[in-house]
Amino acid sequence: MTAPPVTDAAVRRSWTDLAGLAGRSKAVRALTAAVLGTAVLVAVIGALLPVPRPADRPLSVMAGMGLAALLVAAGQLARLRFRLGRGLVSISWGEAAFVIGFVVAPPGWIPAATLIGAVVAWALLSWLDEHRNVAEVAHLSASLTLGAAGATTVAALLAGDAPVLSARMQAALVAGALTYLLITFGLAALTLTVHRDAAAGQIFTRVPYAKIPMFVGNVLIGLGAVYALIRGPIWLVGFLPALWLLQRTYRFHLRAEEERRMWEAFAAATAALPGGTESEVVAAGLRGALDVFGARRVEIEVRTPAGERRYAEDGPGQDNAIAGLPGPAITRSMAVSGEIVGELTVWLSEPTLPAPRDEAAISAYGDALGAALHDAAAHEQVAELQQRVAYDTVHDQLTGLKNRATLLTEGDHAVRRLDRDRHVALLLLDVNSFREVNGTLGHGCGDEVLRLIAERLADLSRENELVARTGDDEFALLVPAIAGLADSTTPLHEVPSPLPLALRRARELVEHIGLPMEVAGVRLAVEIAVGVAVAKAGRADLSELVRRASLALDQAKQQEVAIATYDSTHDAVTTDGLALLAELQDALAADDQIVLELQPAVDLVTSAPTGIEALVRWRHPRRGQLSPNDFIRTVEHTELLTPFTRRVLDLALSAAASWNAAGVDLPVSVNVSARSLLDPTFPAQVAEALRRQRTPASRLVLEITESVAVSELPIVDDVLAELRDSGVQLSLDDFGTGYSSLAIVTRAPFDEIKIDRSFVDNMIDSAAAEAVVRGAVELGARLGVRVVAEGVETIEQRAALIALNCPTAQGYHFCKPMPIDRIVPALIQLAESAPTRLRPIRADDAS
């Protein structure tokens, strides 16, 4: 089906409309005016020049002038056209007309003859079939006139007074024809570029390819015609078959080139059609059609079960909305397997009826575009289905909230990203007596109640919080950061308790969700019960939090209260506890899970290192790095104690060997489990570890908590005595926290006393804590044992300890715990920066 051209129904009133300049840019208008003005000026000046009449000219002045104008008109009427981008390029017999006209007419009159002949020819062509406007006809005629003027000037300068058949005249005519070609080609290229009809690369590659063969034929025909006019005019009759044959040859040459270009562009455009969304396919289809067919405008109408959508794109250059869309339009339906998917409409630049090749190409392009649109629609349907399935997989279909599985997966990921000491809260909600709502109002109204509750929960949630529906009438709110340290320097005793904050959120939920709601014309209010569970991110995964919150929710329902918190005394065992034993076995079987962090003890005055404490850590593959508080109880109450102790001793003694090899002669301190002191084989285990690592016993310090050391069991005394006799140093850890008298320090021969950090933390503000520290320092001095203050974090604490004559300290103020591979450089740096007068306590020193 061929649609009629789209025309502008509005009445054109301005001179730009009448001249055909509507919709043209300022650059186009300026170019047209410049070319036309120059051409008229050249024609007038040439006509006013003197008219010399050489004797060998075959015709009179007026006859020659008329023949020249007639030849120009005939050459333009016989023009051939080919498409270049969005525009059309005409190739005519202009060079032949110039060669003959230069001989039969006065040179000065040739521009005027060319202007007259071109205007007559293009006006006739426009009236017959091309419908060119006044501006286009004037621009074309003026361009040819400027080409003829330049060609005449060059030929006249070169020929001089030479006879027509002389070699000089023949050379001048060839040079003039070449000048005519260059000027007209240059103006055509400039016009196409300004109009944005074609790219410069296309112009300078395709136009010479099409024009040069015809230029050669034009020059030969012109020279032959001149020779016939002079020698024997009867021979001009023989030129008619030659002209017809050359015209057919040129036409075939151009058509073959146009066919090749079109199908190459067609192949490139169809290959570029993407398999993405409809908009992507349409955008590529519009660009491809503009390029393949050099169209002024392309429209694509897409038909789907959801409706019709229309897309359009104009070619560059002319504003079609103002200038209208002259030229034929071809519309083709796009179908796939008999199913119409849309229509393709192309407005061609060529102002003639569509050629069969254009219709065939547009039909083929429409088929390819229709297949791409069909594939895009299928892809979009599959993508929508996949999105729907993916959405339903993670969301509750009734409320749109996340479902239980998503709560566990996404919540667990969110918790793992938090700092292990950050508190996480899970609030589990259940609607009280929800069966009564379903039984009274029906399940449809019950579903509406659940949707309203979900909306209220979503409104109450904050950034990074997760809301989910975990059961029929059960919901969950995960608060991933219920409370945390203000910064790393906030003292532990100032950290806000997370439980009150979690309870406050629970009360907000109870109050807001309990507000009246209207369902099916019935005003009602629901009551909910909330179970609250709070834990550190590094101590419980989300499934464990859900379990704890579920226990708290059951407790709230049993006690008929709105809110209840998880109580571990009612919980026999946790999932983490169940898994901990097996995971510890895996950790001991691996090489990189049980690790040490080392923290030096330093001289309070000079900061020179005096010893290193080994702190055991567990690099848990799921829960991150764990401290001994998270797993040591399980170790002490299972058969894992012996292999665990062996691993820790080997790691500590190996580390001590590394810094002693570097010239730092300091002992390493290892904490001893309470159960180890009840094992009569423990001294032998220590001796075996020293033998394996080839380390002197004096380089090992075993730290024993005061609460264990005061035990009245004889086995403890025996183990301590045997360890002391082996040369291992003993340290009394957490001094001041036990329930014994000071006689403990005389009961066992300790080498070191470590003041518990609780007294160091409070000694600035508490006179009692300061007294304990002072007493420990004086006791150590009188007994001749080392005294180490633990947990020094501020410069004020350091100054207070120095004032009390405490010699040694340990804490974040001096050095944080660090991995084994970093301890040696740190020790060397501390030792080198200390004054040389200080002599650090050596591993073999007794005090």
GUSEMAR-825770 format. One line per field, with one value per residue (C-alpha): residue number from 1; residue in one letter; x, y, z. Coordinates in steps of 0.05 Angstrom, whole numbers, plus 5000, padded with zeros to 4 digits. Example, Ala and Ser with C-alpha at 12.3 -4.5 7.8 and 13.67 -1.06 7.14 Angstrom:
2
resi = [1,2];
resn = [A,S];
u = [5246,5273];
v = [4910,4979];
w = [5156,5143];
This chain:
847
resi = [1,2,3,4,5,6,7,8,9,10,11,12,13,14,15,16,17,18,19,20,21,22,23,24,25,26,27,28,29,30,31,32,33,34,35,36,37,38,39,40,41,42,43,44,45,46,47,48,49,50,51,52,53,54,55,56,57,58,59,60,61,62,63,64,65,66,67,68,69,70,71,72,73,74,75,76,77,78,79,80,81,82,83,84,85,86,87,88,89,90,91,92,93,94,95,96,97,98,99,100,101,102,103,104,105,106,107,108,109,110,111,112,113,114,115,116,117,118,119,120,121,122,123,124,125,126,127,128,129,130,131,132,133,134,135,136,137,138,139,140,141,142,143,144,145,146,147,148,149,150,151,152,153,154,155,156,157,158,159,160,161,162,163,164,165,166,167,168,169,170,171,172,173,174,175,176,177,178,179,180,181,182,183,184,185,186,187,188,189,190,191,192,193,194,195,196,197,198,199,200,201,202,203,204,205,206,207,208,209,210,211,212,213,214,215,216,217,218,219,220,221,222,223,224,225,226,227,228,229,230,231,232,233,234,235,236,237,238,239,240,241,242,243,244,245,246,247,248,249,250,251,252,253,254,255,256,257,258,259,260,261,262,263,264,265,266,267,268,269,270,271,272,273,274,275,276,277,278,279,280,281,282,283,284,285,286,287,288,289,290,291,292,293,294,295,296,297,298,299,300,301,302,303,304,305,306,307,308,309,310,311,312,313,314,315,316,317,318,319,320,321,322,323,324,325,326,327,328,329,330,331,332,333,334,335,336,337,338,339,340,341,342,343,344,345,346,347,348,349,350,351,352,353,354,355,356,357,358,359,360,361,362,363,364,365,366,367,368,369,370,371,372,373,374,375,376,377,378,379,380,381,382,383,384,385,386,387,388,389,390,391,392,393,394,395,396,397,398,399,400,401,402,403,404,405,406,407,408,409,410,411,412,413,414,415,416,417,418,419,420,421,422,423,424,425,426,427,428,429,430,431,432,433,434,435,436,437,438,439,440,441,442,443,444,445,446,447,448,449,450,451,452,453,454,455,456,457,458,459,460,461,462,463,464,465,466,467,468,469,470,471,472,473,474,475,476,477,478,479,480,481,482,483,484,485,486,487,488,489,490,491,492,493,494,495,496,497,498,499,500,501,502,503,504,505,506,507,508,509,510,511,512,513,514,515,516,517,518,519,520,521,522,523,524,525,526,527,528,529,530,531,532,533,534,535,536,537,538,539,540,541,542,543,544,545,546,547,548,549,550,551,552,553,554,555,556,557,558,559,560,561,562,563,564,565,566,567,568,569,570,571,572,573,574,575,576,577,578,579,580,581,582,583,584,585,586,587,588,589,590,591,592,593,594,595,596,597,598,599,600,601,602,603,604,605,606,607,608,609,610,611,612,613,614,615,616,617,618,619,620,621,622,623,624,625,626,627,628,629,630,631,632,633,634,635,636,637,638,639,640,641,642,643,644,645,646,647,648,649,650,651,652,653,654,655,656,657,658,659,660,661,662,663,664,665,666,667,668,669,670,671,672,673,674,675,676,677,678,679,680,681,682,683,684,685,686,687,688,689,690,691,692,693,694,695,696,697,698,699,700,701,702,703,704,705,706,707,708,709,710,711,712,713,714,715,716,717,718,719,720,721,722,723,724,725,726,727,728,729,730,731,732,733,734,735,736,737,738,739,740,741,742,743,744,745,746,747,748,749,750,751,752,753,754,755,756,757,758,759,760,761,762,763,764,765,766,767,768,769,770,771,772,773,774,775,776,777,778,779,780,781,782,783,784,785,786,787,788,789,790,791,792,793,794,795,796,797,798,799,800,801,802,803,804,805,806,807,808,809,810,811,812,813,814,815,816,817,818,819,820,821,822,823,824,825,826,827,828,829,830,831,832,833,834,835,836,837,838,839,840,841,842,843,844,845,846,847];
resn = [M,T,A,P,P,V,T,D,A,A,V,R,R,S,W,T,D,L,A,G,L,A,G,R,S,K,A,V,R,A,L,T,A,A,V,L,G,T,A,V,L,V,A,V,I,G,A,L,L,P,V,P,R,P,A,D,R,P,L,S,V,M,A,G,M,G,L,A,A,L,L,V,A,A,G,Q,L,A,R,L,R,F,R,L,G,R,G,L,V,S,I,S,W,G,E,A,A,F,V,I,G,F,V,V,A,P,P,G,W,I,P,A,A,T,L,I,G,A,V,V,A,W,A,L,L,S,W,L,D,E,H,R,N,V,A,E,V,A,H,L,S,A,S,L,T,L,G,A,A,G,A,T,T,V,A,A,L,L,A,G,D,A,P,V,L,S,A,R,M,Q,A,A,L,V,A,G,A,L,T,Y,L,L,I,T,F,G,L,A,A,L,T,L,T,V,H,R,D,A,A,A,G,Q,I,F,T,R,V,P,Y,A,K,I,P,M,F,V,G,N,V,L,I,G,L,G,A,V,Y,A,L,I,R,G,P,I,W,L,V,G,F,L,P,A,L,W,L,L,Q,R,T,Y,R,F,H,L,R,A,E,E,E,R,R,M,W,E,A,F,A,A,A,T,A,A,L,P,G,G,T,E,S,E,V,V,A,A,G,L,R,G,A,L,D,V,F,G,A,R,R,V,E,I,E,V,R,T,P,A,G,E,R,R,Y,A,E,D,G,P,G,Q,D,N,A,I,A,G,L,P,G,P,A,I,T,R,S,M,A,V,S,G,E,I,V,G,E,L,T,V,W,L,S,E,P,T,L,P,A,P,R,D,E,A,A,I,S,A,Y,G,D,A,L,G,A,A,L,H,D,A,A,A,H,E,Q,V,A,E,L,Q,Q,R,V,A,Y,D,T,V,H,D,Q,L,T,G,L,K,N,R,A,T,L,L,T,E,G,D,H,A,V,R,R,L,D,R,D,R,H,V,A,L,L,L,L,D,V,N,S,F,R,E,V,N,G,T,L,G,H,G,C,G,D,E,V,L,R,L,I,A,E,R,L,A,D,L,S,R,E,N,E,L,V,A,R,T,G,D,D,E,F,A,L,L,V,P,A,I,A,G,L,A,D,S,T,T,P,L,H,E,V,P,S,P,L,P,L,A,L,R,R,A,R,E,L,V,E,H,I,G,L,P,M,E,V,A,G,V,R,L,A,V,E,I,A,V,G,V,A,V,A,K,A,G,R,A,D,L,S,E,L,V,R,R,A,S,L,A,L,D,Q,A,K,Q,Q,E,V,A,I,A,T,Y,D,S,T,H,D,A,V,T,T,D,G,L,A,L,L,A,E,L,Q,D,A,L,A,A,D,D,Q,I,V,L,E,L,Q,P,A,V,D,L,V,T,S,A,P,T,G,I,E,A,L,V,R,W,R,H,P,R,R,G,Q,L,S,P,N,D,F,I,R,T,V,E,H,T,E,L,L,T,P,F,T,R,R,V,L,D,L,A,L,S,A,A,A,S,W,N,A,A,G,V,D,L,P,V,S,V,N,V,S,A,R,S,L,L,D,P,T,F,P,A,Q,V,A,E,A,L,R,R,Q,R,T,P,A,S,R,L,V,L,E,I,T,E,S,V,A,V,S,E,L,P,I,V,D,D,V,L,A,E,L,R,D,S,G,V,Q,L,S,L,D,D,F,G,T,G,Y,S,S,L,A,I,V,T,R,A,P,F,D,E,I,K,I,D,R,S,F,V,D,N,M,I,D,S,A,A,A,E,A,V,V,R,G,A,V,E,L,G,A,R,L,G,V,R,V,V,A,E,G,V,E,T,I,E,Q,R,A,A,L,I,A,L,N,C,P,T,A,Q,G,Y,H,F,C,K,P,M,P,I,D,R,I,V,P,A,L,I,Q,L,A,E,S,A,P,T,R,L,R,P,I,R,A,D,D,A,S];
u = [5000,5028,5004,4995,5047,5036,5024,5018,4945,4960,4959,5030,5032,5105,5155,5198,5139,5127,5201,5206,5253,5205,5239,5308,5363,5397,5458,5417,5382,5448,5480,5421,5422,5498,5499,5439,5465,5534,5506,5461,5518,5565,5512,5498,5572,5586,5529,5556,5625,5645,5625,5685,5669,5725,5720,5720,5658,5602,5542,5521,5521,5446,5443,5502,5470,5405,5440,5482,5419,5384,5442,5444,5369,5375,5434,5395,5331,5372,5402,5411,5400,5425,5411,5464,5443,5377,5388,5390,5449,5438,5490,5478,5510,5534,5606,5586,5539,5595,5646,5597,5570,5640,5651,5584,5569,5609,5646,5616,5546,5555,5537,5473,5457,5470,5426,5369,5374,5380,5320,5277,5299,5290,5225,5199,5224,5193,5126,5127,5146,5195,5155,5217,5204,5229,5289,5313,5306,5342,5398,5409,5409,5455,5505,5508,5516,5576,5606,5598,5627,5689,5697,5690,5742,5793,5780,5784,5849,5881,5852,5865,5856,5872,5831,5774,5807,5876,5908,5910,5835,5823,5865,5829,5761,5783,5810,5745,5703,5746,5736,5661,5663,5702,5659,5593,5618,5644,5578,5538,5582,5574,5499,5492,5535,5497,5431,5459,5434,5498,5563,5626,5657,5599,5601,5674,5674,5609,5601,5668,5656,5590,5610,5680,5659,5604,5653,5699,5642,5616,5683,5692,5622,5632,5698,5670,5609,5654,5695,5632,5605,5668,5684,5617,5553,5520,5560,5521,5465,5510,5517,5445,5455,5520,5486,5430,5480,5521,5458,5437,5507,5510,5440,5460,5524,5488,5432,5480,5518,5454,5430,5496,5496,5424,5432,5498,5465,5405,5449,5485,5419,5384,5446,5447,5376,5385,5350,5334,5273,5220,5246,5317,5293,5250,5307,5354,5300,5286,5360,5370,5312,5336,5405,5383,5329,5354,5285,5259,5218,5205,5146,5138,5072,5078,5016,5011,4954,4964,4951,4986,5048,5075,5147,5177,5243,5259,5320,5372,5369,5300,5247,5191,5141,5147,5165,5118,5137,5140,5154,5122,5109,5110,5074,5083,5052,5101,5078,5108,5075,5012,5009,5011,5062,5059,5069,5129,5121,5179,5177,5227,5269,5261,5201,5178,5131,5166,5208,5196,5264,5246,5181,5216,5272,5223,5181,5243,5266,5196,5199,5267,5243,5178,5217,5262,5201,5169,5233,5237,5165,5180,5243,5205,5151,5203,5239,5173,5158,5227,5220,5153,5180,5240,5195,5148,5207,5230,5163,5099,5045,4990,5026,5086,5133,5194,5179,5210,5264,5286,5287,5336,5381,5381,5379,5438,5478,5461,5482,5548,5566,5561,5616,5615,5602,5543,5476,5421,5348,5293,5220,5171,5097,5034,4962,4921,4857,4864,4819,4761,4772,4770,4712,4671,4687,4713,4782,4778,4771,4825,4872,4856,4873,4940,4953,4938,4984,5039,5030,5035,5097,5129,5113,5145,5208,5271,5330,5366,5312,5279,5204,5177,5116,5139,5073,4998,4990,5062,5110,5182,5222,5298,5335,5408,5437,5395,5453,5528,5589,5590,5663,5721,5742,5675,5686,5648,5610,5580,5553,5476,5440,5407,5348,5310,5317,5290,5232,5216,5211,5166,5119,5116,5093,5041,5012,5012,4986,4933,4901,4830,4823,4763,4752,4690,4653,4671,4714,4759,4825,4873,4921,4990,5042,5115,5175,5241,5311,5375,5445,5513,5523,5582,5547,5484,5461,5392,5360,5382,5352,5287,5286,5299,5247,5197,5209,5198,5134,5108,5124,5085,5025,5028,5033,4981,5025,5041,5117,5166,5241,5283,5306,5365,5348,5288,5329,5366,5413,5423,5434,5502,5519,5498,5542,5601,5632,5633,5659,5715,5736,5739,5778,5831,5836,5848,5912,5885,5826,5858,5906,5941,5943,6001,6001,6065,6071,6115,6152,6106,6159,6196,6147,6202,6173,6180,6139,6086,6018,5989,5914,5878,5827,5782,5773,5704,5686,5614,5613,5679,5733,5712,5744,5755,5691,5652,5682,5729,5674,5660,5734,5742,5683,5701,5758,5782,5821,5885,5892,5870,5922,5975,5957,5960,6027,6058,6035,6059,6127,6137,6122,6171,6225,6213,6225,6283,6315,6309,6347,6288,6297,6227,6182,6113,6052,5997,5931,5920,5851,5825,5814,5887,5910,5867,5903,5966,5993,5992,6065,6086,6046,6081,6149,6134,6113,6179,6217,6180,6194,6265,6250,6278,6226,6244,6214,6144,6099,6034,5979,5932,5869,5865,5800,5834,5897,5860,5831,5841,5849,5918,5924,5928,5986,6022,6013,6037,6097,6117,6110,6153,6206,6210,6232,6167,6147,6079,6035,5976,5923,5862,5893,5843,5781,5786,5755,5818,5866,5934,5963,5953,6017,6057,6024,6051,6117,6090,6137,6086,6022,5973,5925,5855,5832,5769,5811,5852,5789,5761,5824,5817,5747,5747,5791,5777,5801,5863,5877,5874,5923,5970,5968,5983,6043,6071,6059,6097,6155,6160,6155,6204,6155,6136,6072,6033,5972,5922,5875,5910,5873,5885,5943,5910,5912,5985,6003,5966,6001,6069,6052,6038,6107,6075,6131,6096,6029,5991,5934,5908,5943,6010,5995,5935,5937,5968,5980,6043,6073,6072,6097,6172,6176,6132,6178,6240,6209,6189,6258,6296,6253,6263,6320,6382,6388,6327,6342,6278,6262,6294,6263,6310,6300,6265,6241];
v = [5000,5067,5124,5194,5246,5284,5357,5419,5440,5509,5568,5593,5669,5691,5700,5645,5597,5618,5611,5542,5564,5545,5500,5515,5537,5605,5573,5542,5608,5646,5596,5600,5676,5679,5629,5661,5733,5715,5677,5735,5785,5742,5732,5807,5826,5774,5798,5869,5850,5863,5809,5791,5747,5701,5682,5607,5607,5566,5607,5679,5711,5704,5635,5613,5643,5607,5541,5546,5558,5500,5453,5471,5458,5392,5369,5382,5349,5286,5286,5223,5220,5177,5180,5206,5203,5240,5280,5268,5284,5299,5283,5318,5332,5401,5393,5374,5433,5479,5453,5463,5529,5559,5548,5572,5631,5691,5671,5728,5706,5633,5645,5680,5625,5573,5609,5615,5543,5515,5555,5532,5460,5455,5494,5445,5385,5412,5423,5354,5308,5333,5389,5427,5495,5562,5563,5495,5512,5579,5546,5492,5540,5589,5533,5513,5585,5595,5531,5556,5624,5592,5544,5601,5643,5587,5566,5638,5651,5588,5590,5663,5673,5601,5568,5522,5458,5475,5434,5495,5505,5431,5435,5498,5465,5405,5451,5491,5427,5404,5472,5466,5397,5422,5483,5447,5389,5436,5474,5408,5382,5447,5446,5374,5388,5450,5415,5356,5310,5268,5261,5291,5222,5198,5259,5255,5181,5168,5231,5225,5151,5166,5230,5217,5165,5212,5271,5234,5217,5289,5318,5268,5281,5356,5355,5309,5353,5415,5379,5358,5429,5456,5400,5368,5384,5323,5279,5307,5259,5201,5229,5212,5135,5148,5195,5145,5089,5131,5152,5080,5061,5117,5099,5026,5046,5091,5042,4986,5030,5052,4980,4959,5017,5005,4931,4942,4994,4947,4890,4935,4964,4897,4867,4925,4913,4894,4838,4883,4922,4950,5021,4998,4960,5018,5069,5025,5014,5088,5104,5046,5066,5138,5114,5059,5098,5169,5184,5251,5218,5147,5126,5059,5038,4980,4939,4897,4868,4927,4978,5016,5059,5105,5126,5174,5206,5260,5261,5314,5383,5408,5419,5375,5402,5470,5452,5392,5325,5328,5264,5196,5154,5078,5041,4967,4923,4884,4813,4751,4684,4720,4762,4837,4870,4940,4985,5019,5084,5116,5185,5183,5243,5227,5267,5214,5154,5099,5053,4978,4969,5019,4983,4915,4941,4974,4910,4869,4919,4918,4842,4844,4900,4863,4800,4841,4874,4806,4779,4841,4831,4758,4778,4831,4780,4731,4785,4807,4735,4726,4791,4769,4701,4734,4783,4728,4687,4741,4775,4757,4759,4786,4844,4857,4851,4807,4734,4691,4662,4731,4756,4701,4710,4786,4797,4751,4788,4854,4829,4802,4869,4901,4908,4846,4889,4925,4904,4877,4872,4829,4844,4788,4809,4767,4790,4768,4731,4738,4677,4718,4769,4715,4680,4743,4784,4730,4714,4771,4822,4785,4794,4868,4873,4840,4889,4949,4922,4912,4984,5011,4969,4995,5066,5056,5024,5065,5064,4997,4963,4901,4886,4816,4773,4708,4671,4676,4734,4740,4796,4813,4877,4872,4932,4922,4978,4987,5017,5025,5061,5135,5126,5081,5122,5117,5080,5015,5036,5095,5053,5058,4992,4966,4932,4995,5023,4958,4959,5031,5009,4952,5000,5044,4984,4964,5034,5050,4983,4983,5047,5037,5016,5009,4945,4930,4987,4960,5001,4955,4953,4895,4879,4850,4815,4828,4785,4822,4791,4832,4805,4827,4818,4773,4726,4702,4692,4713,4644,4644,4713,4690,4631,4675,4726,4669,4644,4715,4720,4655,4682,4746,4707,4660,4719,4758,4819,4862,4857,4805,4799,4737,4706,4659,4624,4594,4571,4505,4512,4557,4537,4571,4530,4466,4482,4509,4442,4416,4483,4483,4414,4440,4501,4458,4415,4478,4518,4589,4594,4592,4651,4697,4772,4799,4860,4886,4909,4971,5013,5068,5122,5105,5059,5007,4936,4891,4831,4807,4776,4726,4735,4677,4692,4649,4670,4640,4630,4650,4696,4732,4739,4714,4729,4675,4696,4668,4598,4585,4556,4503,4488,4480,4432,4385,4341,4396,4430,4390,4400,4472,4486,4451,4496,4560,4543,4524,4590,4632,4599,4602,4677,4686,4652,4702,4764,4733,4716,4790,4808,4826,4783,4785,4730,4713,4708,4657,4653,4586,4554,4539,4466,4459,4472,4412,4367,4335,4324,4398,4412,4356,4386,4453,4419,4382,4447,4480,4421,4422,4496,4492,4550,4560,4555,4625,4655,4630,4665,4630,4677,4648,4684,4701,4664,4599,4611,4617,4547,4503,4440,4408,4391,4465,4475,4415,4437,4508,4483,4435,4491,4538,4485,4475,4547,4574,4642,4652,4713,4728,4756,4800,4816,4847,4813,4749,4733,4718,4754,4780,4715,4689,4722,4684,4618,4610,4638,4687,4728,4780,4814,4842,4894,4883,4936,4951,4987,5023,5047,5078,5101,5173,5182,5130,5137,5064,5040,5084,5053,4983,5002,5036,4975,4928,4970,4974,4899,4882,4927,4895,4824,4839,4818,4854,4895,4907,4953,4926,4966,5034,5074,5147,5193,5212,5140,5134,5197,5172,5105,5139,5180,5116,5088,5033,5008,4972,4977,4947,4975,5010,5075,5043,4989,4951,4876,4859,4798,4758,4784,4856,4846,4844,4912,4942,4915,4940,5009,5012,4989,5037,5097,5084,5119,5076,5082,5037,4962,4922,4861,4801,4733,4705,4761,4742,4811];
w = [5000,4980,5024,4995,5012,5075,5059,5101,5101,5129,5080,5068,5071,5080,5024,5054,5047,4975,4958,4990,5047,5103,5152,5124,5170,5166,5136,5080,5066,5066,5018,4969,4970,4960,4902,4867,4875,4850,4790,4768,4776,4735,4680,4675,4674,4621,4577,4580,4555,4481,4432,4387,4328,4304,4231,4243,4287,4252,4275,4284,4353,4367,4336,4378,4441,4428,4413,4477,4520,4484,4495,4570,4576,4538,4580,4645,4619,4605,4675,4715,4790,4848,4922,4969,5042,5048,4984,4909,4865,4790,4737,4671,4603,4627,4606,4534,4531,4554,4503,4445,4473,4480,4406,4379,4426,4451,4516,4556,4541,4562,4637,4617,4567,4621,4672,4622,4598,4668,4695,4636,4644,4719,4718,4666,4707,4770,4735,4704,4762,4814,4846,4865,4898,4873,4920,4896,4822,4832,4872,4820,4762,4797,4814,4741,4720,4767,4739,4668,4686,4716,4658,4607,4642,4644,4572,4545,4581,4554,4483,4466,4391,4373,4317,4339,4315,4341,4396,4440,4434,4448,4511,4533,4524,4566,4621,4619,4625,4684,4717,4706,4740,4800,4812,4805,4847,4901,4904,4906,4963,5001,4991,5014,5075,5096,5085,5126,5072,5071,5108,5076,5069,5027,4983,4966,4953,4916,4874,4837,4826,4793,4756,4728,4675,4650,4651,4604,4557,4559,4539,4482,4457,4461,4424,4371,4361,4353,4301,4263,4265,4233,4184,4167,4204,4172,4219,4278,4260,4279,4349,4367,4373,4411,4458,4470,4483,4531,4568,4577,4600,4650,4676,4685,4720,4770,4782,4797,4845,4879,4886,4916,4965,4986,5000,5036,5080,5087,5111,5160,5187,5196,5228,5277,5300,5373,5410,5470,5488,5441,5448,5430,5369,5346,5355,5314,5262,5253,5246,5197,5153,5149,5128,5079,5042,5052,5079,5102,5157,5183,5226,5261,5292,5340,5355,5419,5459,5507,5450,5395,5402,5347,5339,5289,5271,5219,5176,5191,5161,5141,5194,5167,5217,5181,5111,5105,5077,5001,4966,4965,5026,5027,5082,5094,5147,5190,5205,5236,5222,5199,5262,5249,5295,5266,5205,5174,5136,5099,5067,5010,4990,4915,4890,4841,4848,4887,4845,4852,4883,4938,4952,4953,4998,5046,5049,5065,5117,5148,5152,5188,5234,5249,5268,5313,5346,5355,5387,5431,5454,5469,5507,5546,5564,5587,5626,5658,5676,5705,5744,5770,5790,5823,5859,5883,5906,5955,5971,6004,5950,5995,6029,5983,6042,6042,6059,6113,6068,6045,6117,6134,6073,6065,6140,6151,6098,6130,6198,6172,6144,6212,6263,6307,6369,6339,6369,6325,6345,6316,6333,6318,6315,6318,6313,6374,6360,6285,6273,6300,6244,6191,6224,6231,6169,6123,6095,6045,6100,6139,6081,6079,6153,6140,6083,6127,6181,6130,6106,6177,6190,6126,6146,6214,6186,6178,6131,6128,6169,6140,6145,6129,6135,6166,6175,6168,6217,6238,6217,6232,6237,6235,6264,6243,6286,6349,6387,6380,6403,6388,6367,6381,6443,6479,6545,6551,6613,6573,6516,6517,6531,6467,6501,6522,6452,6423,6472,6453,6380,6401,6438,6376,6335,6386,6390,6316,6291,6346,6318,6290,6217,6172,6133,6092,6127,6196,6243,6283,6320,6328,6384,6372,6414,6403,6419,6423,6415,6418,6405,6379,6305,6317,6365,6331,6260,6238,6245,6317,6327,6297,6344,6404,6383,6372,6443,6468,6428,6457,6526,6512,6490,6550,6598,6558,6552,6492,6494,6520,6512,6502,6567,6559,6626,6592,6534,6542,6483,6423,6351,6353,6415,6380,6321,6361,6380,6308,6282,6334,6311,6240,6263,6297,6234,6193,6193,6190,6238,6307,6307,6356,6364,6404,6450,6482,6554,6558,6608,6630,6626,6563,6526,6515,6508,6569,6547,6498,6513,6464,6455,6420,6366,6322,6250,6243,6169,6182,6242,6232,6284,6353,6421,6474,6509,6450,6451,6510,6554,6501,6496,6571,6578,6522,6501,6455,6512,6502,6426,6434,6487,6445,6384,6425,6458,6391,6360,6418,6424,6349,6351,6409,6368,6311,6353,6392,6326,6308,6371,6416,6479,6510,6539,6513,6560,6549,6588,6621,6625,6695,6676,6654,6726,6747,6697,6727,6657,6640,6661,6615,6558,6569,6570,6506,6472,6494,6466,6399,6390,6419,6466,6536,6592,6617,6553,6570,6620,6639,6662,6715,6737,6810,6819,6798,6836,6903,6894,6955,6913,6924,6851,6834,6881,6853,6781,6796,6834,6778,6726,6769,6778,6703,6695,6666,6694,6727,6724,6769,6722,6740,6808,6855,6828,6870,6938,6977,7022,7001,7023,6952,6929,6982,6970,6899,6874,6821,6778,6757,6781,6729,6757,6728,6678,6718,6770,6717,6683,6747,6783,6758,6787,6843,6904,6921,6853,6860,6928,6899,6844,6894,6939,6882,6860,6930,6941,6878,6897,6966,6939,6881,6826,6762,6763,6699,6695,6644,6598,6596,6544,6560,6574,6641,6663,6643,6682,6744,6741,6735,6795,6833,6811,6770,6725,6669,6631,6574,6533,6471,6492,6475,6425,6400,6391,6323,6279,6286,6221,6248,6318,6304,6268,6323,6378,6343,6334,6408,6431,6386,6406,6481,6519,6522,6597,6606,6611,6593,6633,6599,6593,6645,6696,6760,6774];
